[in-house]
Amino acid sequence: MTDKATSASPEHGGDREEIARLLPAPAEWDLPREQHLRHKDTLMRHIDRDQATVSARGRRHRLLRPALLAPATALALACALTTGIALSGTDHDGGGTARHKAATDIQPAAALLDRISDATGRQAGLVVRDDQFVYTRERARGADLTSGKAVMGPLRDREVWTAQDPRPLQRLGLIREDGETLPVNAELGDTGGTPAGFGRPTYRWLASLPTDPGELLAHLYARTPKAEGRERDQAVFEQIGSLLGGLTPPRTAAALYRAAARIPGVTEASRARDAVGRQGLGIARVDTRYGVRTEWVFDADDYTFLGSRSVLTEDTSYGRTGTLLSGSAVLEHAVVDEAGLRPAGGERPGTNGES
């Protein structure tokens, strides 16, 4: 097996840290290792979304979703799943504008994304007050790369309450995983708080994005965070995935799908499955620089977004082609009046017989 992951060649992703950066890295909880949070969402990037920093017990913690993006998100997230990841990159053509046009090899994906967009755009939007919270329940898993091999962790249940107040906030919400409920706080550098935006996409902020696919895509290429060496098209694809993994206004989601269809390299993915095994229609893009494919999974009947995952597309020291790196499954979205309340009957975690 060729050890591409540890090569210094930029075509194969550089060293271990470069590939690990794509994934939902374990969060730094003051908990035993087996209880660490792992996305990169999504999301999931999502929720960012999912990409906010969870600060608890005096340490810095990052809330990640496989993004699809989040990614996999990669998914961070890769994903994002996923989740979240650091979505970034450099342009190879002086801004990437010319590369926004759909290529002939992505026409099947564009057709599928058009159908998904049409179905999503027909849904009814919500009225979400600034004093409310978006509730997300999901299951996610990710690979631990610290040993030099991709060792898949168990599926973990996660609940997130995300504040919808557009003002810069220090307290962004709550996250519950492995029986622990902890605050989601602004990053340590955000002394004035984190406002609504790509790092904290509230429902109202998402509704303010352009709904023309061309305008929206240009906005995403201009605003998605950059980092040296990151492929720009992949960064924007995963940024879109992280936004879709949350509760998104239908018109915005429909525009995001059509914008994604214009990104070079986006394809259909056969036999796509989310983290809990639900099979559906897949949309994917391969980050050729790192040999990782990020996939979005949709219900085959109503085109609902189910989740995301990321897999290796070539043999590396971490695993063989097809090795799962991360995955997520969105189980529920709702709007609640208070962080910590569940939508069903307004229950609080731990009040219904749970440990």
Summary of the structure (lengths in Angstrom):
residues: 355
radius of gyration: 18.3
end to end distance: 44.5
largest distance: 57.1
contacts: 1660
relative contact order: 0.21
helix: 21%
strand: 28%
